[in-house]
Amino acid sequence: MGEPSPFLDHKAAALALLLSDAKLTRKAGSFLGQCVVDATPLTSAQLGWLSTLLERAELPAMLEEAGHG
C-alpha cells in the first residue's frame, strides 16, 4: 500500500487529530477545535503548528504541503 492521502483542508486535518490517539495539550485541543468550526483561513504560523501536530501524530500532511519538503 502507498502513503495515506493528504488532507484536503485544515478542518479535516484538525478533526482527524482530535479523533486520533495523539496526546494533545489543552492548548492544542482548543486550537484544533477552533480549526474545525471556523472557516477563516489559517495564518502561516497556524499552518505550521497544524503540520507539526500532524507529523507528531504520524498522520498525513495537508495537501498543499504534501508536495513540499
N, C-alpha and C positions, 0 to 999 in steps of 0.2 A: 504494500500500500504506500501511496505517496504521502507527502506532507499534508496536514489539515488545511482546508481553505482558509484564507484570511477573512477577518471580519469586515463586512461591508460598511459599517458605520460605528461611531463611538457608543451609541446606545446598545447595540448588540454585544459589543465587546464588554461594556460595563456590566450588563446583565449576566453574561457568561461568567464573569469574575465573581459576582455576588452569589451565583448558584454553584460555584466550584467549591472545592475543599480548601482553597487557598486561605492561609492565615492572613487576615486583614486587620489593620488598626481601625479604631473608631473613625479617625480622620479619613482613612482610605474608603471605608464603607460609606461615609457621608458623601464624599466626592463621587463615588460610583453611583449612589442613589440619585444624586443631582444630575449626573450624566444621563441616566435612564429617563428622567421626567422632563428635562429641559432641552429644547431643540436648538438652543443657542450654540453656534459653533465654538469648539474648544480653542483656547489660545495655544500657542506653541509650547508653553510650559505645561499646560494641562495635558496636551497630547503626549508630551514626553513622560509625564507621570503615568498616564494610562499605559503607554508602551512598556514602561518598567514593570508595572504591576502584571501585565500580560506575560512578559518574559519570565518573571519570578514564578508565576503560576503554571508555566510551561504550556500556555495557550497560544494559538496562532496570533500573528501580528495583525495590525489594521491593514486594509487593502492598500492604502496609499503609501504604507511603509514597507510592504512585503517585497517590493522590487528594489528597495534601497538597502544598503548595508553591506 
